[in-house]
């Protein structure tokens, strides 16, 4: 059995939405490989366009001390 056969077997067992994610990723990899073969690692605009993602409203807020010191730790008084 080849790698392509393994990929096909896994892909057909996935739900349709996951198959679409797998296709998107495969297209991204193909585009990146094409870019490398053309002599550079240029950035590819929009390989994940339409993917469900969001940026939290507090993205730019400073992280709490517990992030840096570990959960349950506090800063020195």
One Martini backbone bead per residue (centre of mass of N, CA, C, O) as a GRO file, in nm:
protein
   77
    1UNK     BB    1   0.098   0.036   0.022
    2UNK     BB    2   0.057   0.363  -0.022
    3UNK     BB    3   0.038   0.680   0.076
    4UNK     BB    4  -0.202   0.754  -0.104
    5UNK     BB    5  -0.381   0.526   0.004
    6UNK     BB    6  -0.383   0.621   0.298
    7UNK     BB    7  -0.505   0.898   0.248
    8UNK     BB    8  -0.767   0.800   0.113
    9UNK     BB    9  -0.870   0.630   0.350
   10UNK     BB   10  -0.887   0.861   0.553
   11UNK     BB   11  -1.056   1.067   0.391
   12UNK     BB   12  -1.316   0.882   0.350
   13UNK     BB   13  -1.367   0.869   0.675
   14UNK     BB   14  -1.438   1.154   0.670
   15UNK     BB   15  -1.596   1.419   0.699
   16UNK     BB   16  -1.665   1.668   0.484
   17UNK     BB   17  -1.535   1.905   0.644
   18UNK     BB   18  -1.259   1.755   0.679
   19UNK     BB   19  -1.199   1.716   0.381
   20UNK     BB   20  -1.173   2.018   0.322
   21UNK     BB   21  -0.932   2.067   0.509
   22UNK     BB   22  -0.745   1.868   0.366
   23UNK     BB   23  -0.754   2.008   0.092
   24UNK     BB   24  -0.648   2.283   0.181
   25UNK     BB   25  -0.376   2.175   0.285
   26UNK     BB   26  -0.280   2.042   0.023
   27UNK     BB   27  -0.279   2.308  -0.140
   28UNK     BB   28  -0.076   2.451   0.036
   29UNK     BB   29   0.158   2.251  -0.005
   30UNK     BB   30   0.172   2.276  -0.312
   31UNK     BB   31   0.232   2.580  -0.322
   32UNK     BB   32   0.488   2.570  -0.151
   33UNK     BB   33   0.646   2.377  -0.332
   34UNK     BB   34   0.637   2.552  -0.584
   35UNK     BB   35   0.791   2.789  -0.458
   36UNK     BB   36   1.053   2.637  -0.396
   37UNK     BB   37   1.108   2.542  -0.694
   38UNK     BB   38   1.121   2.858  -0.792
   39UNK     BB   39   1.343   2.978  -0.559
   40UNK     BB   40   1.134   3.030  -0.314
   41UNK     BB   41   0.976   3.177  -0.008
   42UNK     BB   42   0.692   3.273  -0.067
   43UNK     BB   43   0.412   3.420   0.002
   44UNK     BB   44   0.078   3.308   0.057
   45UNK     BB   45  -0.219   3.433  -0.030
   46UNK     BB   46  -0.498   3.289   0.118
   47UNK     BB   47  -0.498   2.969   0.208
   48UNK     BB   48  -0.739   3.032   0.451
   49UNK     BB   49  -0.975   3.121   0.313
   50UNK     BB   50  -1.281   3.079   0.497
   51UNK     BB   51  -1.192   3.017   0.762
   52UNK     BB   52  -1.273   2.951   1.090
   53UNK     BB   53  -1.205   3.257   1.257
   54UNK     BB   54  -1.070   3.453   1.536
   55UNK     BB   55  -1.038   3.756   1.728
   56UNK     BB   56  -1.002   3.865   2.017
   57UNK     BB   57  -1.082   4.153   2.182
   58UNK     BB   58  -0.817   4.099   2.393
   59UNK     BB   59  -0.548   4.060   2.228
   60UNK     BB   60  -0.383   4.339   2.333
   61UNK     BB   61  -0.374   4.250   2.607
   62UNK     BB   62  -0.232   4.185   2.883
   63UNK     BB   63  -0.094   3.941   3.049
   64UNK     BB   64  -0.113   3.760   3.309
   65UNK     BB   65   0.085   3.644   3.557
   66UNK     BB   66  -0.013   3.345   3.538
   67UNK     BB   67   0.112   3.296   3.263
   68UNK     BB   68   0.420   3.337   3.353
   69UNK     BB   69   0.406   3.172   3.653
   70UNK     BB   70   0.163   3.016   3.675
   71UNK     BB   71  -0.064   2.849   3.826
   72UNK     BB   72  -0.107   2.998   4.151
   73UNK     BB   73   0.077   3.228   4.109
   74UNK     BB   74   0.252   3.509   4.243
   75UNK     BB   75   0.353   3.800   4.303
   76UNK     BB   76   0.558   3.989   4.461
   77UNK     BB   77   0.513   4.233   4.717
   0.00000   0.00000   0.00000
